[in-house]
Amino acid sequence: MNSKSTIVETNVLVDFIKSKQKNKITLEDLPSLVLETMVVAQKMRHLKGKEKKKLVTKAITLCIDRSDIAGPFEGIVLQLVPKLCDTLIDVDKGRLVINPKIVGCPCLPFK
């Protein structure tokens, strides 16, 4: 991935984020915004997974830097974005199950 295409692809993601967040990014919107941005990056088939994650992280970081959503906690919020990406990838690949199906067992009070 060369630096010119990285800039173009990052700008595509930044423009997408701006279109989704008319006013300002909020902490409440951050998880869904990361997810939606990852969906857009997924369409960049010429990139590998780690490159897509890096682009998503960079684009969201740029938007967070410009919006001042977290004030003094901005550093912490910026550290959360890559971890949030990893968690969403784990859910998508089935490595993390949010609501596991529990097989009924007569010894348990629920089925």
C-alpha positions in Angstrom: 0.0 0.0 0.0 1.7 3.2 -1.1 1.3 6.5 0.7 -0.7 8.2 -2.1 -3.4 5.5 -2.1 -3.4 5.6 1.7 -4.2 9.3 1.7 -7.0 8.8 -0.8 -8.5 5.9 1.1 -8.2 7.7 4.4 -10.0 10.7 2.9 -12.7 8.4 1.6 -13.3 7.1 5.1 -13.1 10.6 6.7 -15.7 11.9 4.2 -17.9 8.9 5.0 -17.6 9.7 8.8 -18.4 13.4 8.1 -21.5 12.4 6.1 -22.7 10.2 9.0 -22.0 12.8 11.7 -23.5 16.0 10.5 -22.7 17.9 13.7 -20.1 16.2 15.8 -19.0 12.8 16.8 -20.2 11.8 20.3 -18.9 9.1 22.6 -22.3 7.4 22.3 -22.0 7.3 18.5 -18.4 6.0 18.5 -19.1 2.2 18.5 -21.6 2.3 15.7 -19.5 4.8 13.8 -16.5 2.4 14.0 -18.6 -0.5 12.8 -20.1 1.5 9.8 -16.6 2.7 8.9 -15.3 -0.8 9.0 -18.1 -1.9 6.6 -17.0 0.8 4.2 -13.3 -0.2 4.5 -14.3 -3.9 3.9 -15.2 -2.9 0.3 -11.6 -1.9 -0.3 -10.8 -5.4 -1.5 -7.2 -4.6 -2.6 -6.3 -4.1 1.1 -5.4 -6.7 3.6 -7.3 -6.8 6.9 -4.6 -5.1 9.0 -4.4 -2.3 6.4 -8.1 -1.8 6.6 -8.0 -1.7 10.4 -5.1 0.8 10.2 -7.1 3.0 7.8 -10.3 2.9 9.9 -8.3 3.8 13.0 -6.5 6.6 11.3 -9.7 8.1 9.8 -11.6 8.0 13.1 -8.6 9.3 14.9 -8.5 12.3 12.5 -12.2 13.0 13.1 -11.9 12.7 16.8 -8.9 15.0 16.9 -10.9 17.6 14.9 -14.1 17.3 17.0 -12.7 17.4 20.5 -15.3 14.9 21.7 -13.4 13.6 24.7 -11.7 16.7 26.0 -9.0 15.7 28.5 -9.9 12.0 27.9 -9.1 12.1 24.2 -6.0 10.0 24.5 -8.0 7.2 26.2 -10.7 7.4 23.5 -8.1 7.2 20.8 -6.6 4.1 22.4 -10.1 2.5 22.4 -10.7 2.7 18.7 -8.2 -0.1 17.6 -9.5 -2.3 20.4 -13.0 -1.7 19.3 -12.0 -2.7 15.8 -10.5 -5.9 17.1 -13.6 -6.8 19.2 -15.9 -6.2 16.2 -13.6 -8.4 14.0 -13.7 -11.1 16.7 -17.5 -11.0 16.7 -17.7 -11.1 12.9 -15.4 -14.1 12.7 -17.3 -15.9 15.5 -14.5 -15.9 18.0 -16.6 -13.8 20.4 -20.2 -14.8 20.8 -22.4 -12.2 22.4 -25.5 -14.3 23.1 -24.3 -18.0 23.1 -27.0 -20.6 22.6 -27.3 -22.6 25.7 -28.4 -26.2 25.3 -31.1 -27.1 27.8 -30.0 -29.1 30.8 -32.4 -30.5 33.4 -30.0 -29.5 36.2 -30.2 -25.8 35.2 -33.1 -23.5 36.1 -33.3 -22.2 32.5 -33.5 -23.7 29.1 
